[in-house]
Amino acid sequence: MIILNLTRFFIVYIAQGLVFLICVFLAFKTIRRDRKRLNLIFGLFYICIAFGLFVNFIYAPFEDAPFVLYLNFITNYSLFLCPIFILIFNLILLKSEKVITPKKQAIIIGVYGAIMFGTFFLLFGANTGVEIGAAPTFSPVWFPPFYIYAMIAFNLAWAVVIYLAVQIYRKFEDEQLKKKWKFWVIGILELLLFGDGNFTMNLLNIAELRTLWGIIGLILVISGSYLLYYGVGKQLS
C-alpha cells in the first residue's frame, strides 16, 4: 500500500531529490573532465550517494512491506560506503598512485565493503537494526545498537579522511592550493555533520525534528558536496 504524507514527500522527493541531481551532475562533471582513475574514484563518491538516494525514492511511498527493509538496507549500505572513495582519493594524493596501486585500492574497497556488509547484515538480522515507523510518515527508525554502530563506523571512516586531509594540507606550499584545500575540508565536515544528524533523527523519530533537520540537512549536504568539488574536483584533469 502506498502512503506518503506531505512532510515525507518534501524530505525524500524535494530535498533529497535535489541532492540526487546535484550528485549526478558533479559525478558527470568530474568523470567527463578526465577519465583517469583519480577522477573515477572521486566520481564514485557522488555516484554512491546518488544510488543510495535513488533506492530510497523507490521504497519511500510504501508502508511496512517486506521489501522496504531490504531496500532500506541497500540505501544505508550505499551511503556508508561513500567515505572509502574519498579516503582512497586522499591516499593517492598523499602517497601517489604508484604507491596506492589499483590492486591496493581494490583491496581497501573490498575489505571495507565486506566489513560494512557483514556488520550491517548481523544487526539487521538480529532485529536490532531498523524498523519502519508508524503512520503517517512510515520513516525508518533506528534501534540504539544500530545507531551506536553507525555513529562509530561512520565517524571513524571520516576521521581517517580528515586526518589524511590535514597531512596533505601540510605538504602544500602554494597558498592558493591551501585555500582550495580548506574548502575541501569544510565540505567534509559538513557532510559528516549531515550524516550524524540524519542518524540521530532516525533514532529519535520525532516528526517535527525530522522536518527541521530536513531543511538544515539539505543546506549542509548541498554545500558540502559542492565544496568538495570546488576544492579539488574542479581542478582534476
C-alpha positions as CSV (number, residue, x, y, z in Angstrom):
1,M,0.0,0.0,0.0
2,I,1.4,3.4,-0.9
3,I,1.2,6.0,1.8
4,L,3.2,9.3,1.8
5,N,2.4,12.4,3.8
6,L,3.4,15.9,2.8
7,T,6.4,16.1,5.1
8,R,8.0,12.9,4.0
9,F,7.3,13.8,0.4
10,F,9.2,17.1,0.8
11,I,12.2,15.4,2.6
12,V,12.5,12.5,0.2
13,Y,11.5,13.8,-3.2
14,I,12.2,17.5,-3.0
15,A,15.2,17.8,-0.6
16,Q,16.8,14.5,-1.3
17,G,15.8,14.7,-4.9
18,L,17.8,17.9,-5.3
19,V,20.8,16.3,-3.6
20,F,20.4,13.3,-6.0
21,L,20.5,15.6,-9.1
22,I,23.5,17.6,-7.8
23,C,25.5,14.4,-7.1
24,V,24.7,13.0,-10.5
25,F,25.7,16.3,-12.1
26,L,29.0,16.6,-10.1
27,A,29.9,13.0,-10.8
28,F,29.3,13.6,-14.6
29,K,31.4,16.8,-14.5
30,T,34.3,15.1,-12.7
31,I,34.4,12.0,-14.9
32,R,33.8,13.9,-18.1
33,R,36.7,16.2,-17.3
34,D,39.1,13.2,-17.5
35,R,38.5,9.5,-17.2
36,K,41.7,8.7,-15.3
37,R,41.5,6.6,-12.2
38,L,41.7,9.5,-9.8
39,N,38.7,11.2,-11.4
40,L,36.7,7.9,-11.4
41,I,37.3,7.4,-7.7
42,F,36.2,10.9,-6.9
43,G,33.2,10.5,-9.1
44,L,32.3,7.2,-7.4
45,F,31.8,9.1,-4.2
46,Y,28.9,11.1,-5.7
47,I,27.6,8.1,-7.6
48,C,27.4,6.1,-4.4
49,I,25.3,8.8,-2.7
50,A,23.1,9.2,-5.8
51,F,22.5,5.4,-5.9
52,G,21.5,5.2,-2.2
53,L,19.1,8.1,-2.7
54,F,17.6,6.6,-5.8
55,V,16.8,3.3,-3.9
56,N,15.3,5.5,-1.2
57,F,13.0,7.0,-3.8
58,I,11.6,3.6,-4.7
59,Y,10.6,2.4,-1.2
60,A,9.7,5.7,0.4
61,P,6.0,5.7,-0.6
62,F,5.3,2.3,0.9
63,E,4.4,1.3,4.4
64,D,5.9,-1.6,6.2
65,A,6.0,-4.1,3.3
66,P,8.6,-6.9,3.4
67,F,10.8,-5.4,0.7
68,V,11.0,-2.0,2.4
69,L,13.6,-3.0,4.9
70,Y,15.7,-4.7,2.3
71,L,15.8,-1.6,0.1
72,N,16.5,0.5,3.2
73,F,19.4,-1.8,3.9
74,I,20.8,-1.1,0.4
75,T,20.3,2.6,0.9
76,N,22.1,2.6,4.2
77,Y,24.9,0.4,2.9
78,S,25.4,2.6,-0.2
79,L,25.7,5.8,1.9
80,F,28.1,4.1,4.4
81,L,30.3,3.1,1.5
82,C,30.8,6.7,0.3
83,P,33.7,7.7,2.7
84,I,36.0,4.9,1.4
85,F,36.3,6.6,-2.1
86,I,37.3,9.9,-0.5
87,L,39.7,8.1,1.7
88,I,41.4,6.4,-1.3
89,F,41.4,9.7,-3.1
90,N,43.3,11.3,-0.2
91,L,45.7,8.4,0.0
92,I,46.6,8.7,-3.7
93,L,47.2,12.5,-3.3
94,L,49.3,11.9,-0.2
95,K,51.3,8.8,-1.4
96,S,50.8,8.8,-5.2
97,E,49.2,6.2,-7.4
98,K,52.5,4.3,-7.7
99,V,52.3,3.5,-4.0
100,I,48.5,3.2,-3.8
101,T,48.2,0.9,-6.8
102,P,44.9,-0.1,-8.4
103,K,45.3,-3.5,-6.7
104,K,45.7,-1.9,-3.3
105,Q,42.7,0.4,-4.0
106,A,40.5,-2.7,-4.8
107,I,41.7,-4.4,-1.6
108,I,40.9,-1.4,0.5
109,I,37.4,-1.1,-1.0
110,G,36.8,-4.8,-0.8
111,V,37.8,-5.2,2.8
112,Y,35.9,-2.1,3.9
113,G,32.8,-3.1,1.9
114,A,32.9,-6.6,3.3
115,I,33.2,-5.4,6.9
116,M,30.4,-2.9,6.5
117,F,28.2,-5.5,4.8
118,G,28.8,-8.1,7.5
119,T,28.1,-5.9,10.4
120,F,25.0,-4.4,8.7
121,F,23.7,-7.9,7.9
122,L,24.2,-9.1,11.5
123,L,22.5,-6.1,13.0
124,F,19.6,-6.2,10.6
125,G,19.2,-10.0,11.0
126,A,19.2,-9.7,14.8
127,N,16.3,-7.3,14.8
128,T,18.5,-4.7,16.5
129,G,18.8,-2.5,13.4
130,V,16.0,-0.8,11.7
131,E,12.2,-0.9,11.6
132,I,9.7,1.1,9.6
133,G,7.9,3.7,11.9
134,A,4.2,4.1,12.3
135,A,1.8,6.2,10.2
136,P,1.7,8.8,8.9
137,T,5.4,9.0,8.0
138,F,6.5,5.4,7.9
139,S,10.1,6.6,8.2
140,P,12.9,4.3,9.1
141,V,13.6,4.1,12.8
142,W,16.9,3.0,14.2
143,F,17.4,1.0,17.3
144,P,20.1,2.1,19.8
145,P,22.6,-0.8,18.9
146,F,22.5,0.1,15.2
147,Y,22.7,3.8,15.9
148,I,25.8,3.3,18.1
149,Y,27.4,1.2,15.5
150,A,26.6,3.6,12.7
151,M,28.0,6.6,14.6
152,I,31.2,4.8,15.4
153,A,31.8,3.4,11.9
154,F,30.7,6.5,10.0
155,N,32.7,8.9,12.2
156,L,35.8,6.7,12.3
157,A,35.8,6.5,8.5
158,W,35.5,10.2,8.1
159,A,38.1,10.8,10.9
160,V,40.7,8.9,8.8
161,V,39.7,11.0,5.8
162,I,40.1,14.2,7.8
163,Y,43.5,13.1,9.2
164,L,44.8,12.4,5.7
165,A,43.4,15.8,4.5
166,V,45.4,17.5,7.2
167,Q,48.5,15.7,6.2
168,I,48.0,16.7,2.6
169,Y,47.4,20.3,3.6
170,R,50.7,20.4,5.5
171,K,52.6,19.4,2.3
172,F,51.2,22.3,0.3
173,E,53.5,25.3,-0.1
174,D,51.3,27.2,-2.6
175,E,48.8,29.5,-0.7
176,Q,46.2,29.1,-3.4
177,L,46.3,25.4,-3.1
178,K,46.0,25.7,0.7
179,K,43.0,27.9,0.3
180,K,41.2,25.5,-2.0
181,W,42.0,22.6,0.3
182,K,40.4,24.4,3.2
183,F,37.1,24.4,1.2
184,W,37.6,20.6,0.7
185,V,38.0,20.1,4.5
186,I,35.0,22.3,5.3
187,G,32.9,20.2,2.8
188,I,34.0,17.0,4.5
189,L,33.0,18.4,7.9
190,E,29.6,19.5,6.6
191,L,28.9,16.0,5.2
192,L,30.0,14.4,8.4
193,L,27.6,16.7,10.4
194,F,24.8,15.9,7.9
195,G,25.3,12.1,8.4
196,D,25.4,12.4,12.2
197,G,22.3,14.5,12.2
198,N,20.4,12.0,10.0
199,F,21.4,9.1,12.2
200,T,20.2,11.0,15.3
201,M,16.9,11.8,13.7
202,N,16.4,8.2,12.8
203,L,17.0,7.3,16.5
204,L,14.8,10.0,18.0
205,N,12.0,9.6,15.4
206,I,10.3,13.0,16.2
207,A,8.4,14.3,13.2
208,E,8.9,18.0,13.9
209,L,12.6,17.5,14.4
210,R,12.8,15.4,11.2
211,T,11.2,18.3,9.2
212,L,13.6,20.9,10.7
213,W,16.6,18.8,10.1
214,G,15.4,18.0,6.6
215,I,15.9,21.8,5.8
216,I,19.2,22.1,7.7
217,G,20.5,18.9,6.3
218,L,19.6,19.9,2.7
219,I,21.8,23.1,3.1
220,L,24.6,21.1,4.6
221,V,24.7,18.3,2.0
222,I,24.4,20.6,-1.0
223,S,27.1,23.0,0.4
224,G,29.4,20.1,1.5
225,S,29.1,18.3,-1.9
226,Y,29.8,21.4,-3.8
227,L,32.7,22.4,-1.6
228,L,34.4,19.1,-2.2
229,Y,34.1,19.6,-5.9
230,Y,35.1,23.3,-5.7
231,G,38.1,22.5,-3.5
232,V,39.5,19.6,-5.5
233,G,37.2,18.0,-8.1
234,K,37.1,21.2,-10.3
235,Q,40.9,21.1,-10.6
236,L,41.1,17.4,-11.6
237,S,42.3,17.0,-15.2
